[in-house]
Amino acid sequence: MTTDKPKPSKPPAAPEDGNETSRPASGGGGRSTEPSVHPADLARVLDVTVELSVELGNRQMRVAEVLALEPGATVEFTKPADEALDIYVNDRLIARGEAVVLGERYGVRITEVVSANERLRTSGVVREASR
């Protein structure tokens, strides 16, 4: 007597156009609110160049003050020296860190990665609800 073993079920195939935006949530029949990232989609952006900048501080000056700047002049910023520096990618705050000297160059040591919620808030996409 032979018994047929049940065949393992296969996960649903991704759409051929590669534009799947979410997968079914595990353990339920609904859809996940998290977008899925396919390795092929991620590979498309890994070589994209972005601009990373670090803000030491800022200050408003009158044009006359700017024109009076000369070698040796010192400009003081409002940010305290012990406060973390803001790190931006394409003008979006993504992290904070501290200045370091690496040989003859400056660098920044990452001390905090900004949460996704804070990144959305600073991007202007999401605004805090008024209380």
C-alpha positions in Angstrom: 0.0 0.0 0.0 1.4 3.4 -0.9 0.5 6.7 0.6 0.9 10.0 -1.1 2.8 12.5 0.9 1.4 16.1 0.7 3.5 18.3 -1.4 5.0 21.3 0.3 3.2 24.5 -0.6 5.1 27.1 -2.6 5.0 30.8 -1.7 3.1 32.9 -4.2 5.2 34.0 -7.1 6.2 37.7 -7.3 4.5 39.6 -10.1 6.6 39.5 -13.3 6.9 43.3 -13.4 8.7 43.3 -10.0 6.4 45.9 -8.6 5.1 44.1 -5.6 4.6 46.5 -2.8 3.6 44.3 0.1 3.5 40.6 1.1 0.8 38.8 3.1 1.4 39.1 6.8 2.7 35.9 8.3 0.1 33.9 10.2 -2.8 35.8 8.7 -4.7 36.2 5.5 -4.2 40.0 5.4 -1.5 42.1 3.9 1.4 43.5 5.7 1.7 47.3 6.1 5.4 47.0 5.6 6.6 47.3 2.0 8.7 44.4 0.9 12.1 45.0 -0.6 13.3 42.6 -3.3 17.1 42.2 -3.7 16.8 43.1 -7.4 15.1 46.4 -6.4 17.7 47.2 -3.8 20.5 46.5 -6.2 19.2 49.2 -8.6 19.9 51.9 -6.0 23.1 50.7 -4.4 25.3 52.6 -6.9 23.3 55.9 -6.7 25.4 58.7 -5.4 24.0 60.8 -2.6 25.4 63.9 -0.8 26.4 63.5 2.8 26.9 66.7 4.8 27.6 67.5 8.5 26.3 70.6 10.1 28.7 72.1 12.6 26.4 75.0 13.3 24.8 78.0 11.6 24.5 81.7 12.2 22.8 84.6 10.6 25.1 87.5 9.6 24.6 90.9 8.0 26.1 91.3 4.6 28.5 93.9 6.0 29.8 91.3 8.5 30.3 88.8 5.8 32.2 91.3 3.7 34.4 92.2 6.6 35.6 88.5 7.0 39.3 88.1 6.4 41.9 85.4 7.0 42.2 84.7 10.7 38.7 85.9 11.5 36.6 83.6 13.7 32.9 83.0 13.3 31.1 81.7 16.4 28.1 79.4 16.0 25.1 79.0 18.3 25.5 75.2 18.7 27.3 74.3 21.9 30.6 72.5 21.4 29.4 69.4 23.3 26.2 69.0 21.3 26.1 66.3 18.6 26.6 67.3 14.9 23.7 66.8 12.5 24.4 64.4 9.6 22.3 64.8 6.4 21.9 62.8 3.3 20.5 64.8 0.4 19.4 67.5 3.0 17.5 64.9 5.1 18.6 64.5 8.7 19.6 60.8 9.1 22.0 60.7 12.1 24.0 62.6 14.7 27.6 62.3 15.6 30.8 63.8 16.9 33.7 65.3 15.0 37.0 63.3 14.9 40.3 63.9 13.3 41.6 61.1 11.1 45.2 61.8 10.3 45.0 65.1 8.4 41.3 65.0 7.7 38.1 65.5 9.6 35.6 62.8 10.0 32.4 62.2 12.0 31.7 59.3 14.4 28.0 58.3 14.3 26.5 58.3 17.8 22.8 58.1 16.9 20.8 57.1 13.8 17.6 59.1 13.6 14.4 57.1 13.8 12.2 56.6 10.8 9.5 58.6 12.5 11.8 61.6 13.1 13.1 61.4 9.5 9.5 61.6 8.2 8.7 64.5 10.6 11.8 66.5 9.5 11.1 65.8 5.8 7.7 67.5 6.0 5.9 64.4 4.8 4.4 63.7 8.2 3.4 66.4 10.7 2.8 65.9 14.4 -0.8 65.9 15.4 -1.8 68.9 17.4 -2.8 68.1 21.0 
